[in-house]
Amino acid sequence: MSLRFSANLSWLFPELPALPARLEAAAAAGFVAAEAAWPAGCPAQALRTAAERAGVRIVLLNTPPGDQEAGEMGLAAVPGRQAAFRQGLAAAVQYAKAVRCPRIHLMAGRVPLGADRAAVAGEMEATLIENLRYAADLLAQEDMIGLVEPINSRITDPRYFLNTPHQAAAILEKVGRSNLKLQLDLFHCQIMDGNLSRNLETYFPLIGHIQIAQVPGRHEPDSPGELNFPYLFQLLESLGYTGYVGCEYAPKGDTLEGLGWLRSFWESRGLAGGSGKAAE
């Protein structure tokens, strides 16, 4: 089975201000799936209507980031913010139900400002495990999957608590819930650990979603950089990956013009657009 790609509406088509318009542009480009961070300012019904009209499936959303003015970027691992995490999770579940999205990224959050990472690691991990078990039980009632994503702390977010696949896998094992999976962004994984082939093979049973961007610029997969995406796509296919590959990158220019890499992929697999159907 060929890979299925998802347009990340928080990153692609930035020339269009609203998520429904970006979703429609993604559909016109051949995508049949889309994802987004927390869709602030976009009513669920507007996104669902656009998705149904365009024939696009919403496959991933985030939990709310928390108080962004105070520097929060997720709450699941932040001690003392358990009530706020649960409130945000409830809102995310309701939104996901409304747009028929089956996956929610449970954002771990940042080491508190001024705190030493090593000094608070134990308390933050305990908080994360507690919140993930709560989330898993709630998501199970809706037949949804929860995801945790390591975000690199070398470039993108120095204070993000969850920053390597090894750390995420160890926490998922401690949580022990089958409806919690690893969201593996190859951009972050390369920056923190490299060794992508072995990491994909090692953590494959845990992976529930993959995201891509070239390193170091975080642009299109065929832009200059460290990662050989044709090889990585072949590896994922050989492993039997059936989830989605989220295009979470910053276009260097016009989004549509920058999708040549994806059109080439579809053509190489004999596919018509992103439909996954063989071309006549």
Disulfide bonds with the S-S distance in Angstrom:
none
